[in-house]
Amino acid sequence: MDELLKKSMDNIEKTTRTREVEDQIYVLKETIAEIWAAKHILKNFTDIRNEALKNLHRSGVSVKELSEISELSTVFIHRVIK
């Protein structure tokens, strides 16, 4: 009887461990997909922001003004508009 109980408990433990691993793999895959989507969205908005900076600078808005508006450094803005 003790042997049967031990085998049963071992089987439950193994099944539980397997389920936990499967759950964590699922979580990992889902988070990777979400991070990829967020990076894609960030790139799109960064491109839009950079284009707006370039257009505003071409329209006569100074780098200093753009820096104040965007809270980006003037050095960074110079890199973007070049």
VENRA-V803665 format. One record per residue. N is the residue number from 1. NEAR is the number of other ideal C-beta (glycine too) atoms within 10 Angstrom. D_CENTER is the distance of its C-alpha to the mean C-alpha in whole Angstrom. Layout:
# VENRA-V803665
n=<N N>
near=<NEAR NEAR>
d_center=<D_CENTER D_CENTER>
This chain:
# VENRA-V803665
n=<1 2 3 4 5 6 7 8 9 10 11 12 13 14 15 16 17 18 19 20 21 22 23 24 25 26 27 28 29 30 31 32 33 34 35 36 37 38 39 40 41 42 43 44 45 46 47 48 49 50 51 52 53 54 55 56 57 58 59 60 61 62 63 64 65 66 67 68 69 70 71 72 73 74 75 76 77 78 79 80 81 82>
near=<5 6 7 8 9 10 10 10 10 10 10 10 10 10 10 10 10 10 10 10 10 10 10 10 10 10 10 10 10 10 10 10 10 10 10 10 10 10 10 10 10 10 10 10 10 11 10 10 13 14 11 14 21 15 11 18 17 9 7 7 13 12 19 10 13 21 17 11 13 15 6 16 11 13 9 14 23 13 11 18 15 6>
d_center=<53 51 50 49 47 45 44 43 41 39 38 37 35 34 33 30 29 28 27 24 23 23 21 18 18 17 14 13 13 12 9 8 9 7 3 6 7 5 5 9 9 9 11 13 14 14 17 18 19 20 22 24 24 26 28 29 30 32 34 35 32 32 30 30 30 27 26 27 26 22 22 21 24 26 26 22 24 27 24 23 26 28>
